[in-house]
Amino acid sequence: MSDLSGEIIDNRYQLIRQIANGGMASIYEAIDTRLDRKVAVKIMHPHLAADDAFVSRFIREAKAAAALSHPNIVAVQDQGWNQNGVPAVFLVMELIEGHTLREYLNERGRFEIKDAINYLTPILSALAAAHALGIVHRDVKPENILISKEGRIKIADFGLARGELIGSTMTAESSVILGSVSYLSPEQVQRGIADARSDVYAVGIVAFEMLTGEKPFIGDSPIQIAYMHVNQEIPSLRSKRKEVPEALDALIARATNRDPDKRPRNAGDFLAALEAISIELDPKKNQLKLDLDLPVEPIREKPRGKVKRKVEEVIEETAEVVEDTKSLKRTAEKKRKSSKRVRRNRKVAAVLAIALGIAGWYTLVGPGSRIVVPSTVGGSYNEAVSVFNPLGITNLIVEKRFDEDIAKGTIIESIPPGGGRIDSGASVTLIISKGPERYIIPTLKGLTPEAATSAILKFPLTVGNVAEAFNSEIPKGFVISSSPDAGLQVKRDAIVNLVVSKGVEVVATASYIGKSGEQALNELTDAGFNLETTYSFDEKVLTGAVVSQTPAGNASIPKGSTITLVVSKGSQYVYIPNIFSIEEIKAVRALKDLELKVVVKKLGSKTLKKVTNISPKVGSKVKRGSTVTITVG
């Protein structure tokens, strides 16, 4: 598929650059011109767009991801067919700037155990949300797990997904071919069947690779690897890495069991078991979920010096013949008798004299004295000089011309051309390529539209559309950006579009005092504000409600401003509950749930101990964080 960078899809999405290219589609970084934000646009290859099965899979990816709203799943924002310009079936997604888990594995090798758990937790959290809706990914692998620059983990490419919400048109065979064989469960290989437990298996293989730095099975062909997955057990983690905890080894062994019934039922169960192991490994850890050319070879002429020497030799020989003829004459006069031989020699001498005279005129005075111009096309100026100088051609005139196909500094043609003749001292004109005709877009940011227009028109360029947009950095009436960007090289008559600032966008805020802090967070964030939230005890405001708001509500402030909310943690006091006769473990848990510290005094030898006394007494009002002593026996 040709690069579509620069195209506008659906009169809305401006494709900037290609960032990925696969067997089914290409992904571009793009600008949503309607909302002025960066997005990722996935465009199906044209040769596949005529295949209904592939188009169905493409649309199913959109539906699968759009049905899910989760911080660890790449959000799908739009899908359609480009009606104008280049025909294309496209999908618009959230742009994740970062790397894939595969790149991290290639660079790092195996992960530390705690790091592996920290990566697996959001992966399983996202899949748990999908499984809860009956959606199965079916292609979980490191290439489909993205890590943004901010550290947020995202699952992408629900192209093989299926479920009740999205339907299914793919065959079992096609799913096996399209899936990644190293992560396919045995049931997918054998029967083309996949459910939530198949995703669990794939995550288990990903976990194995993260913890050991290698895949469980390596073969000469995909079929051989698939056979291993069906007929062999996944090696134990501890056989590859002894420091792996036994509980984690057992969990990954369960997840990668060849029998689907012996695996966790779904990603939610897998996640719960993993979190339990994480707490066991580090009880003090605050468990947080992350849901939120060739050189010239000229034709060289024979040097003129050699020609002159040969002519001189012939003339000398002729002179000798002439002298001999004169001697014969004198002898004949003396003898007053001429023989036939003498008459013949006289004729030969006359013919030779005439021939040599003509040759000398041609070479020294006539057309033969002109120089043949060697061919220098395809070479450089310096190479041409090195060819011309020995021939006495020193008067070179250089002209330069733009050329889209011939590299800069290369001779395009000469006047006269190679093989032509010139008089000694005449000039040769060389036409040298200046390369493709390109002009650099000047820096226009911060200029007025008039000044920007003047800067553009200094070059053979055209000013295009002038759009307006809100901007918190560039003052109103000044240029925010240009398209193409400053510094890029463009052809003659290229169109340069401008975006001019409308200034800071001012938005009216509502008062959220007494309302839910979550509501305030969602609505103010959606309105384009930055939120800073702090928490404090309050005896009058319910837990989770807003106590105060800065700036106050019902005011118009610039979009992007920071609003500080103080959210209630509820009352600072709690009442000691009646936990008499309750088992020790349950009593301690109940008190800790009230944010109280617990000291346990044990009496007697009973295995199962129950509360016999509590201090302070039941019903006492104490501050959270106070110490409560219980006696069990």
N, C-alpha and C positions, 0 to 999 in steps of 0.2 A: 504494500500500500504506500502510495506517495505521501510525502510529508505535507500535511494540510496547514502548517503553521501560517498564520496571517489570515486564514479564512474566518468568516463570521457564520456561525451555525444558528439556524432558527432565528435570524435577525437579532440575536441576543448575546450569544457566547463567542467572544473574540479569542481564537486559539493563539496562544503565545509561543509555546514550544512543546515538542514531543518529549515526554518524560519516561514513557515505557512503551514497549511494543511486544505483543504476544501473538500466538497463533490464531487467536480469534478476533482481537481488537487492539487498537492503539489508544494510549491514554495521553491527553494533552493538559498542560497547565493553561488555564484560560481565565478571562475576565468576564464576569456577568455584568454586561453593560447596563442592565436595568437596575441592579442593586449595587453596582460598583464594588464588587468583591471578587476575590480569587476563588476559583472552583477547579475541579478536575472533571474533564469531559472524556468519557470513554466512547470511542467510535468503532463500530463493527467494520471489519474489512469488507469491501464491496463484493468480493466473490462469495462471501458467506451470506450477504443480505438477501440473496434470492432463495436461500434455503430456509423453509418455514420452521424446521426444527431448531436451527441455530437462532433465528429471530425469536422464537418462543422462549428459548433458554435465556436470551438477552433480556427480554421483557420480564421473565420470571425473576431474574436477579434484581431488577428494579423493584418489583413487588415484594420480594422477600425482605430486602433491606428496608424498604419504605414501611413495611409492617412493623418494624422494630424501632423502638426509641430507647437507646441505651448509650451511655457515654463511651462504651468500649466497642461500639459498632460504627463503621463508616456510614454516615448519613447519606441517603440518596435524596436528591432535591428535585430532579426533573427527569423526564424521559420522553423521547419522541422521534419523529422523522423529519429531517431537514428538507423543507419544501422548496427553498430557494438556494441557488448555488450548487455546491457539490452534494450529490445525493448521499445521505448518510443516516443510518440508524444510530442514535446516540443516547447516552446515559450521563446525567450530571450528578456528581458526587461532591461531598465535602473534600477539600484539598488537604491532605496530610503531608506536611513537610517534615521529612525525617528519613528513617531507614526501615528495612524489613528485619524480622527476627533472623532470617537466613544470613543477612550481612553481619549481624552481631555474632552469630555462630561461626561464620567464616573467619571473623577477626579475633574473637575471644577464645574459641574452642569451647570447652565445657564451662559451665557457670558455677559460681559458689552455690551451695545448697539453699541458703536464705534468699539469694537473688533469683534462683530458679522458681522458688515458691512465690516470690513477689511478682514474677512475670505470669506464672500460671493462674494466680488468683483472678485478675481481671479477664483473662481469656475464658476461664470457666464461668465467670459471672456473666459475660456477654452471651455465651452459648446457653447458659441456664435460662436467660430471658427468651432466647429463640425457642428452646425446647418447651418452655411454658406455653408458647403460642402454637405448638405443634410443628415448628419449622426445624428441619434438620439441615445443617450446612453441607455435609458430605464431601468437603474438600479442604479440611483443616490441615494446614502445613505451614512451615515457617515463612514461606513466600507470601502467604495471605495474612500474616500477622505483622502489622505496622507499628512502629514506635515513633511518635512525633518528637520534634525537637524539645517540646516541653515535658516529655516523658510519658505522655498518655498512650496507652496501648489500645490499638483499634484492630478489629477483625474485618477483613475486606473480602470481596468476591464471593457473593452468595449465588454465583452462576449455576452451581449444581444443586442448589437448595431445592427442597420440595416440602410440601405440607398441605394441610387442608385449606389454608388461607390463600395459597398461590397456585394450586393445581400442579399437574405434572405431565410433561410430554416426552421426556427423555426415556430411551430404552435402557435396559440394564447394561447391554453391551456398550453403548455410547458412554454411559457414566463411568464404567470401568476404564475405558480408553482415555477419557478426559481427566479422570482423577489422577492423583499422584500415587504411583504404585507403592512407594515406601510407607505410605500412611493409610493404605486401604485395609479395612478390616477383612477377616476371612470370609464373612458372609457376603460382603460386597464383591469379592473376587469370585466366589463360588456361585452365588445365586443372584447377584445384582440387587440385593435387598439391603436397605440402610434405614436405621432409625436412630434415636438419640444415643443408643449404646455404641453405634458406629463412630459418632463424633467423639465419644468418651475414649474409644480405642485410639483414634488419631491423636487426641491430646496426650494420651499415655505415651505414644511413640515420640511425640514432640518433647515431652518431659524427659524420656530416656535419652534423647539426643542432647538436650540441654545439660543434663547431669553427667553424661559420659563423654560428650564431644564427638560421638559417632552414632550412626544409625544401627539398629539391632541386627539387620541383615544386609549384606553386600553381595551382589551377584554380577555375572557377566551380562545379563539381560533382564529387562523388566519382568518377563515371564518367570524367570528363575527366582527373582525376589518375591513375586506374588506366591509362588509355590511354597517358599519358606514360611511366609506368613500363615498359610493354610495348614501346613503340616508340622511346624516346629514351634516350641514355646519360646517366648521372648526371653533372652538371658536375664538373669538376676542383676539388678543394679549393683548389689554388693560384690558380685563377682568381677565387676569392672572397676568399682570404686568402694573401698572398704569403709570409708567414713560416712557413707549414706546411712541414715537411721533405719532401723529395722522396720519401723512403722511405715515410713515413706516407701521403702523397698516393697513392702507387702501391698501398699495401696496401688503403686504403679503396676505391680504384677496382676492385681485384680483388674485394673483398667485395661490391660493388654491381654487378658485371658482370651483364648480362642473361642470359648463358649460365651456368647453374649449374655446368657442368664447369670453368669458368675461375675459380671462387671457391675459397677454402679449403674442404676437405672437411667440416669441422665446426668447432665453437667452439674445440676444443683446438688445431687447426692455426692458427686465427686468433689465439688467445692466444699461442702460441709465437712467431709472427711479430711480434706487437705487443711482446712482452717483449724480443725482439732489438733492435727499434727503440728501445725505452726505454733499454736498456743503451748503445746506440750514441750516443744523445743525451746521456746522463749516465753515463759509465763508472764514476765514483766512487760512484754511488748504490748503496746496499744494497738489492738487489731483494728485496722481501718479498711473498709471496703472501698474499692475504686469504681463503684457503680456510677456515683455521681457522673629539455630540447637536447640534440647531438651537436658536436663542434663542427665548424665550417671546414670542409675539405675543398678548397678552391682549385679550379683548373689552372695550373701554372704554365705560362708560356716559356719557351726556351729563351734564356737571356740573350739580349741583342749583341752582347760582346762576342759570343761564339759565332754568330752569323757573320759579323764583320770580319772575324779572323778567317773564316772559310772563304769569303769573297776575296780577301787579300791574297790567300793562297792560290786561288784560281787565277787571279790577275797576274801574280808572279809567274805561274806556269805559262800563261798566255804570252807574257813579256818574253819568256825564254823562247817560246815558239816563234814570236815575231823577230827576235834577235837572230834565231836560226835562219828565218826566211831572208833577212837582210844579208846574212853571210852567204847564203846560197845565191842571192842576186849578184853580190859582188863577184862571187866565183864564176857565175854565169856570164857576167859582163867581161870578166877576165878571159873566160874561155869562149865568150861570144856564142854560147850554146846553151839551150834550155832542155832539160829532160822532162819526161812525163811526170816523174815523181815530184819534181820541184813545183810544177803547175798545180798538182793535187794539194800539196802542203799549203800553197798560197790560199787556195779556196777554204781549207779547214781553218786556217788562222783567221780569215775574214769572218766566217760564221761564228766562231767562238768570241771574237771581239764584239760583234753585234749582240749576242746573247748575254754576255756579261754586262754589257752596258745597260741593257733593259733591266736585268735583275738588280743591278745597283741602284738604278733610278727608283724601282718599285719599293725596294727595301729602305732606302735612305731618304727619299723625297716623296714618293707616291703614296698610294693607299696602304701599302704594306708597313708604312711607318706608324700607323695608328695602333693604339693599345686595346687589347680585348679585356672587357670588364669581367672579372670573376663573379660567380654567384655567391652572395653572402646572406641570402634569405634564410631565416631560422637561427642565425648566429647573433652575437652581441656586437656592440660598437667596437670594443677593444679587439675582438677577433677579426672584424673587418679591417681595422687599421693595420693589423699584423699581416694581412694578405695584400692590401693595397700598396703599402710603403715600398716593398721590393720592386714593384712594377713602376714606381715613380708617380703613383696616383696619391697626391697629398692634399688636393683641394676637395675636402669632403663637406657637404652641406647636410645638416641634420634637421629633419622635420619629425614631429611627434604626433601620434594619432591614437585615440581611444580604440580599443578592440575587445570585444566580449570573449573571444576565443584564444587570442595569442597573448602569452605572458608578457608582463611589463619588462621593457629593456630588450625585447627580441625584435630583430629586423623583419618587418613585414614585406617590404619590397625595396628595390633600388631603381634609380633613374639615371642613365639607361639601365635596363635589366641585365642580368648575367648573360654573357655571350655577345653583348653589344660592343661597339668600338667607339673610342674617344680619341681626340687629338691629345698629344702630350701637353700637359698643363691644364687640360679641361677638368671640370668639376664633376663629381658624382654625388647625387642626392640620395640619402638613406632615409627611409620612412621607418621610424622605430615605434613600437607599441608602447602606449602609456597604461596598458592593462584595461580592465573593464572600467567604464565611466561610472564612478561612484562619488557621492557627496556625503559628508558626515553631518548628521543632524546636530545643530548647535544646542547648547544648554539654554533652555527657555524657561525653566522653573524660576518663579519669582519675578518674571518680567510682566509688564502690562501686555494685553493682547496686541496693541499697536506696535510696541517694541518687538514682540515676538514675531509678528508678521514681517516687520522690516528685516529681522535677522534671517528669517526663512527665505525671503525674496532676494537676498544677496546671492543665493545659489539658484540654479534652474530648477526650483522646486515649487510646489503649489500648496497654498494654504487650504485646508479642507474644512471640516466641521469644527465649530467652537461650541463645546458643551459646557454646562455649569454643574458644579457639585459642591456640597458642603465640605469644609476642611477646617480642622482645628489648628493647623500649623501655618497655612498660607493665608494672608489677609485677603479680604474680599476684593475682587477685581484684578487679582494677579494670577498668573498661570501656575497651575498645580503640576501638570505633566503634559507630555506630547506623545503622540503615537504615529510613527515609531518613536522609541525612546531616544533621548540625547545620546550621542556617541555612536549610534548605529550608522552603517553605510547603506545608502539607498541609490537607486537609479535616477537618471534625469527625469524630471516631471513627476517624481513621486509625490503623493499627497500626504501632507502632515496635518493631523488633527490635533486640536488643543482642548484641554480641560481647564476652565477658569474657576477660581474659588468663589463660592457664595458666602464665604465666611463661616463662622462657627454656627452650627445648628442649635437653636435654643428650643428646649422641650419643657413643657409644664409637668410638674411632679405632683403626685397626690400625697396626702398624709396617711401613713400606715401605723400611727401610734395606736396601740390596742389591737391591731390586726396581726394575723399570722406572719411570723418572720419569713417562712418559706414563700408565702404569697408575695411579700415585699421583695424578696430576693429574685424571684422569677420575673415579676412584672417590671421591676426597675432595670434588671439586666436586659430583658427584651427591649426596653425603651432606649438602651444604649448607654446606660450609666455603669460606672465601676462601683462595686459595693465593698465596704469594709464592715464586718460584723464583729461586735464584741458581746460578751454575755455577762450578766450580773444578777445577783439575787434581788428579788423584789417581793415585798409582802402583799402588794395589791394587784400586780399584773400576773396573769396566768403564765405558766411555763410555755415558752415558744412564741409568746406575743411580743410585739415591739414596745419597748419602754420609751425610747426617744429616737429622734431622727434629725440629722444635721447634714445639709441645710434643712430647715423645716419644710413641711409639705405645702402644697398650694403655691409654689413659687416656680418661676421660669428660669432655668439654669442651662448652661451650655451642655449639649450632648457630649458624653464622654467624661463628664465631671465625676468626682468621687462623692458618694453619699455614705455617711456613716450611720449605722443602725446599732442600737443597744437592745439586745433581746433578753427577755426575762428567763432566768433559770428557776423561777418559782420561789417559794418561801425558803428562807435560810434555815428554818427550824423544822424538825420532824418529831413525832411522838413515838416513844418506845412501844413497840407492839407486844401483844401477849404471845409469847413463844414457849410458855411452860409446857412440858411433856412432849415437845417436838424434838425429833432427832437432831443431833448436833449439826450434821451437814446442812440440813434444811434451815435450821435456825441461823447459822452463820451466813448462809446465802441471803436470807431475808433481811438481815441487818445490813449487810454490805450493799444490797439493792437500795437501801436508804442512805447510802454514802456515810455509813458509820464504821468506825474501826472496832474490831472485835478481839477481845482477850478471852481465851477459853481456859477454865480451871477444871481439871478432870478428877473425879473421885471414883473409887471402887474399881472393880475388875471386869465389869460387864463389857462385852464386845460391842453391843449396840447401846450407846449412851444417849440419854435424853436430858433436856434442860430441867434442872431442879431449882435454880435461882438465877435472877438477873438483876444487875445494878448498872445504872439507875433503875428504879422500879418501873413497872408497866404503866404507861400513860404519861410518863414524864416528858416535858418538852425540852429538847436539846438541839444544839446546833449540829448541822451536818459536819461530819469529820470528827465528832466527839467519840470518845472511847467507851464502849459498853463491855462490861465483864459478865460472862455467863458461866454458871457452874453446871457441869453435866456429870451424870453418874448412872 
